[in-house]
Amino acid sequence: MAMTQPPYPSFGGDDARPCGYGEARVAVLPVAYEGTVSYGKGASRGPRAILAASAQLEMYDEELDCRIDEAGLFTLPPVTSLPPITTQPPGTPPPGEAPEAVMERIHAAILPAIRDGKLPLTLGGEHSITYGVLTALLAARGGRPFSVLQIDAHADLRPEYQGSRHSHASIMARVHELGLPFVQVGIRSLSGPERAFLRSEGLERNVFWAHRILAGPGGQWIDAAVNKLEEEVYITFDLDGLDPSIMPATGTPEPGGLDWSTALALLRRVGQRRRVIGCDITELAPIEGLHAPDFLAARLACKLIGYALRLGGE
């Protein structure tokens, strides 16, 4: 007998102020998809883990001196992977859903909320899901561009990976194709061709390498990074941008990443000096019995909401 999953919880759980869709300023979209992961598995379980952890957090934020749920939080129905087609010849593995179809479903799921003026917060899922949100933002804005701030261990600039243009390793290549300027922070893993692409396209000046962040004086690099962003910014936060010492629950952990305070200092400055029009958190692959990474991701979501909407004090 097939086991059925319980419904997805709402962000903030019972402690969050009840809020209907109409009055919400934030639309939270869980996307439980990991169709192209190439190493560690489990990213499809990330959204549920983040939402479950969020129910255990205080909605009050001591830094901002306000409750995050004052903004009004509404959790949309999740986008999940469709079951594979089973009508295949005997002995042939059933194919999964095409990544292009997943991107279209993400686009359709978040577009109404964007058009209704809500801040989209997408919880992944693998990093490729960002594409569906970006195309929805562009559609709602009539094609008017914006900057993308990527916090990540990886450049994600491969034209395709393992046969897919919508691989988790290709999301920033798709961002570039969309004509969106981007800034990359925390990068410490990329291929030779990716480095050559950055140089040939004049994009390396917008990369803030992890080893230079960690070796540099104070947080001077933060202002430099923010100054390279346009007035309106989308933030995509791959959790492997953080150091594995605080974020081991991700498919491709890389040593030498950002710590919690450094990441928040960057996000806080972006919220102060730019208009954040959307954000996502991707690549949480929960580890059974280890709840700290889930809690970190949920608190990060709260911080993103608070900084983006400029809640509370500075």
N, C-alpha and C positions, 0 to 999 in steps of 0.2 A: 504494500500500500504506500503510495507516494506521500511524503511528508510535506506539509504546507508551512511556509514561513509566516510568522506573525506580521501584522501590518507594521509599516515603518512608523517609528515614533516621530512626534513633532519636535522641532528644535526648541530646546529649553524645557521640554516636558511639562509636568504639572506646575513647576515653579514659575514658569513664564506667564506673563499677563495674557489672558485669553484675547485673541485678536482674530477678527475675520479678514478675509482677503481684501475687502474694500478699504479698510483703514490701515493696512500694513504698509510700511515703507520698505520692507525687505522681503523678497521672495526667495526662499531656500529651495533649491532643486537638488535632490539626491540622484546621482547617476551611477548605478551599480554595473559598470561595464569594464571588462578587462580582456578585450578580444585580441590584443596584439602584444601582451606582456611577453618578455623574452627571457626572464630569469626567475626571480621570486614571484610566486602567485599570491592571490588573496586581495587584490585591490578592489574587486567587486564587492567585498564585504566591508570596505572602508566607510561608505556613507551611513550604513546602519550603525556601525560602531561609533562614529562621530555623534550621531543623533542620540544614541543611548547615553554616551558620556555627557553630552550637553545637559541632560536631565539631572545630572548629579552636581553640576556646577552652580555656584551662586550667580544669579543674573546681575548682582551688584558688582561694579568694577571699581576698585579702590583708587586706581590711577585717574580715571575719568570722573569719579565721584558721582556716578549715576548708574541706573539699571539699564543694561543693554536692551532689554525688552521694551523700554520706553519707546523705542523706534517703531514697534509693532512688527512682529515676526510671523510670517505665514509659510508653512512648509507645503510645497506642491507635491502632487503624486509623483512617485519615483519613476525615472526612466531605467528600466532593467533590460538585460539581454533577453531577446526572444529565444525560445527553445530551438535547438537545431532541427533542420529538416530531416526526417527519418526515412523518407521514401527514397532510399539510395540502393544501388545494386548491392547484393550480399558481399560482405567483406570490405565495403568502402566506408571509411569514417564519415559520419554525418557532418556536413559543413555548418559552421556557425553563421550568424547573421553578418552580412557584409558591413564593414566599418562605415561605408558611405551612408547606408540606411540608418545606422545608429546616429550619425551626425545630423541627419535630417530630422530624426525624432527628437533629439536634444533641441535643435533649432525650433521646432514646432512647440515644444513643451515650455520654453522660456520666453518666446517672442511676445505672447500676450502680456506677460508681467512687465516686460521692458516697455512696451507701448503704453502700459498703464502707469508708467513713471516710477516703478519700484526698482530698488537696487537688487540686481540678481547676484545671489551667492550660490555657487554650484559646488556640490560635494562629490568628489570622485572616489573611486573610479580611477582608471589610468589617465595619463596626461593628454591623450588624444582628444578627450571630450571637450577641451577648451574650444576647439574649432567650431562646434555647433553653437556655442554661446556667442562667439565673435561674429559669426555670420548673421545671427539674430540681431545683435547690436547694430551691425552695419545696415541691415534691412530696416530696422526701426528708425535709424538716423538718416535714411535716404542716401547711404553711402558715405556720409561725412566721416572722415577717419579720426583716429585717436591713437594714443600711445599704448603699448603693452609693456608692463614691467614683469619680467620673469625672474622668480627666485628659484634656483634649480642647481643641482650638481652637474647637469649635463646640458650641452648646447642644444640638443634636439633639432639639429639642422640637416639631417640626412634627407636627401630628396625622397627616398623611400627606404623601408627597412623590412627585410624578410617578406618582400613582395607586396607591401602595403604602403600607399602614400599617406594613409591615416594611422601610421604607427605612432606609438608613444614617443619614439625616437625622431619623429619628423614634424612635431607640432609647430616648431618655430620656422621651419621651412614653409609650412602652409601660412603662417602669419605673414611672412615676408611676401608671399604670393598675393595675399590680400591687400598689400600695399600699406600695411600698418607698421610704423616705426616702432622699434623695441629696444629696451635696455635689459641686459642680462646681468644678474647678480649671483655670486656664489659658485660660478662655473669652475669645475676642476676635473672634468672628464669629457673629452671629445676626440673625434678621429682627425687624422691628418687632413683629409679632404674637407672636413668641416672648418678647420682652422684656415685652410686656403680660401674657402668661400668667404669667411669673415673678412679676410684681407682683400680679396679681389673686389668685394662689394663695398669696401670702406666701412664695414660694420664693427670692426674690432675696437674702435674707439668707444663703443657703447657697451663693452664687456667689462665687468668688474670682477676680476679673477679672485677666487677664494684666497689663494696664497698671498696676494697683495693686500687684501682686506685684513687678513690676520697679522701681517707684518707691518702694516702702515700705522702711522700715528693717529690715535684717537679715532674719531668718526668723520674725518674730513672728507672721505670718499662719499659719504652720504649726500652731502650738498651737491657734489659733482654729479652723482647719479640722478638726483631729482632735477637738476638743471637741464639734463638731456631729455626729459620727458615733456611732452606737449601738455597743454592746460588740462585736458581730459585723459584719464588713465584707466586702463583695465589691469588688474593685478592677477597674475596666475602664479600660484604658490605650490610648487612641487615639493612635497615634504622631504625629499632627499636633499634639498638645498640645505637643510639643517644637518648638524654633525650627528653621526650614528650614536654617539654617547647619549644624546637626548632623544633621537628619533631612529631607533633600530628597526621599527616596523614599516619597512618599505622595501620594494622589490629589488632595488639596486643601490644599497647604501654605499656611500663614498666617504672615506675619512677626510678630515680637514674642512668640515662645513661650518656654517654659521651657528652661533649660539643663540639662545632665546632673546637675550637683551639686545644683541646686535640686530637681529631680524626685526624686533619691535621698534627699535630706534629708526630704522629705514621706513617702516610702514607708517609710523607716527608722523615723520617728516613729510611723506607723500600726502597724507591726509591733511596736513596743515597747509601745504603749498600748492596742491593740485586738487582737481575735482575727480574723485574716484567714481566711475560709472558702472563698475561691476568687478567681481572677483571670484576666484575659485581656489579650492584646496584639493590637491590630487595625490594619488599614489600612497595612501595609507593602506598597508596590508596588515591587518590586526594579527597580533601574536596571542594565542590562547593563554590566558592567565596573566598577561602583562597589560595592565590597563593604562599605564602612564602615557604611552604614545597616543592612545585614543583621547585621553583628557587633554593632552597638549594640542591636538588638532581641534578639539572643540573650543578650547580657550582661544586658540588662534582665530577661529571663526568669530568669536565674540569681539576680539580686538579689531579685526578687519571691519566689522560692522561699526564699532565705536569710532574708529579713525575715519572711515569713509563718510559717515554722516556727521562727523564732528560733534559727537555727543559729549556732554559734560565739559570739564575744563580742559585747558591745554596741558 
